[in-house]
Structures are given as C-alpha cells and as structure tokens.
Amino acid sequence: MTAITQEGHSPASLRRAPLIGPDGTYTRNGQALAFVLGVIGLLFVPATLAAALLYTRAETLFATEPEEARRLVSWSWIALMIVPVLGIVTGLIALVVSVL
C-alpha cells in the first residue's frame, strides 16, 4: 500500500526536480553540476573586472592608437563572454548526462 501525504498525493506521483534525489538531496550528477557552476561563478567576477580594465585602457588609446584600442575592446568582450559560454556548455553537458 502506498503512503499518502497531507496534500493527498502519493510520493510516487510527486514530480521532482532534475538532479535531486527522492530524499531531496543532490544526486551525484547534481553535486558535480553545483560544484562546476560554483567555480564558474567565482570566475565571473574577476573576468568582469578584467573586461572593465581592458575597456578603460582602450578608451584612452582610441585617439592615438586606434588599432590597439580595438584589440583591447575585442579582448574585453571575450573576457565578458567566456564565462557565460562555459556555463551554457557545462549546463548542456550536465543535462545530457542526467538524461542518459
């Protein structure tokens, strides 16, 4: 016989979040994803700071060295975009692994 919760649902009929076990804790894949995303989050702040410094330096160079300034602006955009791209790729990999 299946136990019924206070809301009238049996535990088997309750929908659970992906990467969360039946007891409410992270699965092994959930723990790995949380760790990876935490590390990526720690990288985001320094990358943003680096991008701001590169762009600030580029602004001072536009009048005298436009090619160098454009290169610094490109690097500032790379610094801003690498962390979100890594996060998306990591999330997609984790999703595929959790489905398999």
LUMVOMAR-33381 format. One record per residue (C-alpha): residue number from 1; residue in three letters; x, y, z. Coordinates in nm, 3 decimals. Example, Ala and Ser with C-alpha at 12.3 -4.5 7.8 and 13.67 -1.06 7.14 Angstrom:
BEGIN
1	ALA	1.230	-0.450	0.780
2	SER	1.367	-0.106	0.714
% end
This chain:
BEGIN
1	MET	0.000	0.000	0.000
2	THR	0.130	0.349	-0.090
3	ALA	0.157	0.620	0.175
4	ILE	-0.042	0.938	0.117
5	THR	0.095	1.284	0.204
6	GLN	-0.107	1.556	0.377
7	GLU	-0.186	1.710	0.038
8	GLY	-0.340	1.382	-0.079
9	HIS	-0.063	1.282	-0.320
10	SER	0.135	0.964	-0.307
11	PRO	0.515	1.015	-0.306
12	ALA	0.545	0.832	-0.638
13	SER	0.315	1.083	-0.808
14	LEU	0.510	1.387	-0.689
15	ARG	0.725	1.537	-0.958
16	ARG	1.083	1.602	-0.851
17	ALA	1.340	1.842	-0.988
18	PRO	1.615	1.708	-1.213
19	LEU	1.941	1.627	-1.033
20	ILE	1.756	1.600	-0.700
21	GLY	1.713	1.259	-0.542
22	PRO	1.389	1.122	-0.395
23	ASP	1.504	1.223	-0.046
24	GLY	1.557	1.586	-0.153
25	THR	1.937	1.579	-0.168
26	TYR	2.153	1.632	-0.476
27	THR	2.228	1.329	-0.686
28	ARG	2.592	1.264	-0.778
29	ASN	2.540	1.450	-1.107
30	GLY	2.366	1.732	-0.920
31	GLN	2.662	1.767	-0.685
32	ALA	2.904	1.778	-0.978
33	LEU	2.695	2.040	-1.160
34	ALA	2.664	2.254	-0.845
35	PHE	3.041	2.240	-0.799
36	VAL	3.118	2.330	-1.161
37	LEU	2.867	2.616	-1.168
38	GLY	3.004	2.745	-0.835
39	VAL	3.355	2.753	-0.978
40	ILE	3.228	2.929	-1.290
41	GLY	3.052	3.184	-1.069
42	LEU	3.377	3.252	-0.888
43	LEU	3.547	3.315	-1.223
44	PHE	3.279	3.560	-1.343
45	VAL	3.369	3.848	-1.108
46	PRO	3.740	3.859	-1.199
47	ALA	3.655	3.825	-1.571
48	THR	3.420	4.123	-1.544
49	LEU	3.687	4.326	-1.367
50	ALA	3.942	4.236	-1.636
51	ALA	3.695	4.338	-1.909
52	ALA	3.634	4.673	-1.741
53	LEU	4.006	4.742	-1.710
54	LEU	4.070	4.647	-2.073
55	TYR	3.791	4.868	-2.199
56	THR	3.901	5.160	-1.981
57	ARG	4.252	5.133	-2.121
58	ALA	4.109	5.111	-2.475
59	GLU	3.919	5.437	-2.427
60	THR	4.242	5.620	-2.354
61	LEU	4.410	5.474	-2.665
62	PHE	4.142	5.544	-2.928
63	ALA	4.281	5.889	-3.017
64	THR	4.644	5.780	-3.054
65	GLU	4.641	5.406	-3.131
66	PRO	4.303	5.302	-3.273
67	GLU	4.414	4.952	-3.378
68	GLU	4.546	4.871	-3.029
69	ALA	4.228	5.014	-2.877
70	ARG	4.010	4.793	-3.100
71	ARG	4.214	4.490	-2.999
72	LEU	4.165	4.572	-2.629
73	VAL	3.790	4.615	-2.681
74	SER	3.777	4.273	-2.850
75	TRP	3.959	4.117	-2.556
76	SER	3.722	4.286	-2.311
77	TRP	3.425	4.127	-2.491
78	ILE	3.599	3.790	-2.488
79	ALA	3.657	3.824	-2.112
80	LEU	3.286	3.900	-2.061
81	MET	3.155	3.621	-2.283
82	ILE	3.379	3.328	-2.197
83	VAL	3.221	3.258	-1.858
84	PRO	2.855	3.256	-1.978
85	VAL	2.952	3.038	-2.275
86	LEU	3.129	2.793	-2.042
87	GLY	2.822	2.792	-1.818
88	ILE	2.589	2.714	-2.108
89	VAL	2.814	2.436	-2.238
90	THR	2.851	2.288	-1.888
91	GLY	2.475	2.305	-1.833
92	LEU	2.403	2.133	-2.162
93	ILE	2.655	1.859	-2.087
94	ALA	2.504	1.807	-1.742
95	LEU	2.155	1.793	-1.889
96	VAL	2.258	1.531	-2.142
97	VAL	2.437	1.327	-1.875
98	SER	2.138	1.345	-1.638
99	VAL	1.900	1.226	-1.911
100	LEU	2.120	0.932	-2.003
% end
